[in-house]
């Protein structure tokens, strides 16, 4: 049996064969043997996750049909429990329950996190468990100031992480982020205008 690497969660034999065919396999083999992908959080990754106000979550049913769902909330709503565990409170939404149904029969899950201002993306593979009965856990994950009732908790066990290059990520800013950038400029303009009035 050959060596096993963290990236094997994504680099299946079919993927590796295509990498060989198109000339990228050697560089990925080098990556695997030198450092590979992480399988636990580092302090910078923890800070990155705690600063996010949204993420995309991929699941699939037993037939392999994939589904991607956007999740959003106040920064930090995706909570770091420890360096191999994430969790979030799940509230009543459109009540389709596609992600929860998929997880009930296939625990494999994928998170995709983006920070557009810094042009950073983080991909996380793992398995998830959905908790319906542990009220203390569910309340510990609730979002402060958000009054909707927590229906369940999703606990995510990390298997692999990859931080992608920023190529082709277009910088985007929220209105709040833009205000933080523009406010000092506005204050400086006001200050200069007041100085001109005095002359």
C-alpha positions as CSV (number, residue, x, y, z in Angstrom):
1,X,0.0,0.0,0.0
2,X,1.4,3.4,-1.0
3,X,1.8,6.5,1.1
4,X,-1.4,8.3,2.2
5,X,-1.7,12.1,2.3
6,X,-4.2,14.5,3.7
7,X,-4.9,15.8,0.1
8,X,-6.1,12.3,-0.9
9,X,-9.5,13.4,0.4
10,X,-9.7,15.4,-2.8
11,X,-7.0,13.8,-5.0
12,X,-8.7,10.6,-5.9
13,X,-7.0,8.1,-8.3
14,X,-9.0,9.6,-11.1
15,X,-7.9,13.1,-10.1
16,X,-4.2,12.0,-9.9
17,X,-4.5,10.4,-13.3
18,X,-5.7,13.7,-14.8
19,X,-2.9,15.5,-13.0
20,X,-0.4,13.1,-14.7
21,X,-2.0,13.6,-18.1
22,X,-1.9,17.4,-17.9
23,X,1.5,17.7,-16.2
24,X,0.7,18.9,-12.7
25,X,1.2,15.6,-10.8
26,X,4.9,16.1,-10.1
27,X,4.4,19.4,-8.3
28,X,1.5,18.0,-6.2
29,X,3.6,15.0,-5.3
30,X,6.3,17.4,-4.1
31,X,3.7,19.3,-2.1
32,X,2.5,16.1,-0.5
33,X,6.0,14.9,0.5
34,X,7.2,18.3,1.8
35,X,4.3,19.7,3.8
36,X,0.9,18.5,2.4
37,X,-2.4,19.9,3.4
38,X,-3.2,20.7,7.0
39,X,-5.6,18.6,9.0
40,X,-6.0,21.0,11.9
41,X,-6.4,24.7,12.4
42,X,-3.5,27.0,13.0
43,X,-3.9,30.3,14.9
44,X,-4.0,32.4,11.6
45,X,-6.7,30.0,10.2
46,X,-8.7,30.2,13.5
47,X,-8.6,34.0,13.3
48,X,-9.7,33.8,9.6
49,X,-12.6,31.6,10.3
50,X,-13.7,33.7,13.4
51,X,-13.8,36.8,11.2
52,X,-16.1,35.4,8.5
53,X,-19.7,36.4,8.2
54,X,-20.6,33.7,5.7
55,X,-19.5,30.5,4.1
56,X,-20.7,28.0,1.5
57,X,-21.4,24.4,2.6
58,X,-21.4,21.4,0.2
59,X,-23.1,18.1,1.0
60,X,-24.2,15.2,-1.1
61,X,-26.8,12.4,-0.8
62,X,-26.1,8.7,-1.1
63,X,-26.7,8.9,-4.9
64,X,-23.8,11.4,-5.1
65,X,-26.1,14.4,-6.0
66,X,-24.3,17.5,-4.6
67,X,-25.9,20.5,-3.0
68,X,-24.3,23.8,-2.0
69,X,-25.9,26.1,0.5
70,X,-24.9,29.6,1.6
71,X,-24.8,30.3,5.4
72,X,-24.5,33.7,6.9
73,X,-24.5,35.5,10.2
74,X,-22.5,37.8,12.5
75,X,-18.8,37.4,12.3
76,X,-17.8,34.4,14.4
77,X,-21.1,32.5,14.0
78,X,-19.0,29.6,12.6
79,X,-17.4,28.8,15.9
80,X,-14.0,27.2,16.5
81,X,-14.4,24.5,19.2
82,X,-10.9,23.3,19.0
83,X,-8.2,22.9,16.3
84,X,-10.1,20.0,14.6
85,X,-13.7,21.0,15.3
86,X,-16.1,23.7,14.1
87,X,-19.7,24.1,14.9
88,X,-22.6,26.4,14.1
89,X,-26.2,26.9,15.2
90,X,-28.8,26.1,12.6
91,X,-32.1,28.0,12.5
92,X,-35.4,27.6,10.7
93,X,-34.9,28.7,7.1
94,X,-36.9,27.9,4.0
95,X,-37.5,24.4,5.6
96,X,-36.3,22.4,2.6
97,X,-33.8,20.5,4.8
98,X,-31.7,19.4,1.8
99,X,-28.4,19.8,3.6
100,X,-29.7,18.2,6.8
101,X,-31.2,15.3,4.8
102,X,-28.0,14.8,3.0
103,X,-26.0,14.7,6.2
104,X,-28.4,12.2,7.7
105,X,-27.3,9.7,5.1
106,X,-23.8,10.9,4.2
107,X,-21.8,12.8,6.8
108,X,-19.2,14.1,4.3
109,X,-19.2,17.9,4.1
110,X,-17.2,20.7,2.5
111,X,-16.9,24.3,3.6
112,X,-15.7,27.1,1.3
113,X,-14.8,30.4,3.0
114,X,-13.9,33.6,1.2
115,X,-12.5,36.9,2.3
116,X,-12.8,39.2,-0.7
117,X,-10.9,42.2,0.6
118,X,-7.8,40.1,1.3
119,X,-8.5,37.8,-1.7
120,X,-8.2,34.7,0.5
121,X,-10.1,31.5,0.2
122,X,-10.0,28.5,2.5
123,X,-11.4,25.0,1.6
124,X,-12.2,22.6,4.5
125,X,-13.1,18.9,4.1
126,X,-14.6,16.9,6.9
127,X,-17.6,15.1,8.4
128,X,-20.5,16.6,10.2
129,X,-22.9,15.4,12.9
130,X,-26.2,17.1,13.4
131,X,-27.3,17.5,17.1
132,X,-31.1,18.0,17.7
133,X,-31.3,17.3,21.5
134,X,-28.4,18.9,23.3
135,X,-30.0,22.2,24.2
136,X,-27.0,23.4,26.1
137,X,-24.7,23.0,23.1
138,X,-27.3,24.5,20.8
139,X,-27.6,27.6,23.0
140,X,-23.9,28.0,23.3
141,X,-23.7,28.3,19.5
142,X,-26.6,30.8,19.3
143,X,-25.8,34.2,17.7
144,X,-25.9,37.1,20.2
145,X,-28.7,39.5,19.4
146,X,-30.4,37.1,16.9
147,X,-33.7,36.0,18.3
148,X,-34.6,33.1,16.1
149,X,-34.8,29.7,17.8
150,X,-31.9,27.3,17.3
151,X,-33.4,24.1,15.8
152,X,-30.2,22.1,15.7
153,X,-26.4,22.3,15.9
154,X,-24.0,21.2,13.2
155,X,-20.6,19.9,14.5
156,X,-17.9,19.7,11.8
157,X,-14.9,17.4,12.3
158,X,-12.0,18.7,10.1
159,X,-10.1,16.2,7.9
160,X,-8.2,18.5,5.5
161,X,-7.7,22.2,4.8
162,X,-6.3,24.0,1.8
163,X,-5.6,27.7,1.3
164,X,-5.8,28.7,-2.4
165,X,-3.9,31.3,-4.3
166,X,-5.6,34.6,-4.8
167,X,-5.5,34.5,-8.6
168,X,-8.8,35.6,-10.2
169,X,-10.4,36.6,-6.9
170,X,-11.8,40.1,-7.5
171,X,-11.7,42.3,-4.4
172,X,-15.1,43.2,-3.1
173,X,-16.0,45.2,0.0
174,X,-19.2,45.4,2.1
175,X,-20.7,48.8,2.8
176,X,-19.4,48.6,6.4
177,X,-15.8,47.8,5.1
178,X,-16.1,50.7,2.7
179,X,-17.2,53.1,5.4
180,X,-14.2,52.1,7.5
181,X,-11.9,53.0,4.5
182,X,-13.8,56.2,3.5
183,X,-14.5,57.7,7.0
184,X,-10.9,58.9,7.7
185,X,-10.8,60.5,4.2
186,X,-14.1,62.3,4.9
187,X,-12.8,63.5,8.3
188,X,-9.6,64.8,6.6
189,X,-11.7,66.6,3.9
190,X,-13.8,68.2,6.6
191,X,-10.6,69.3,8.4
192,X,-9.1,70.8,5.3
193,X,-12.4,72.6,4.4
194,X,-12.5,74.1,7.9
195,X,-8.9,75.3,7.5
196,X,-9.8,77.0,4.1
197,X,-12.7,78.8,5.7
198,X,-10.4,80.3,8.3
199,X,-8.2,81.9,5.5
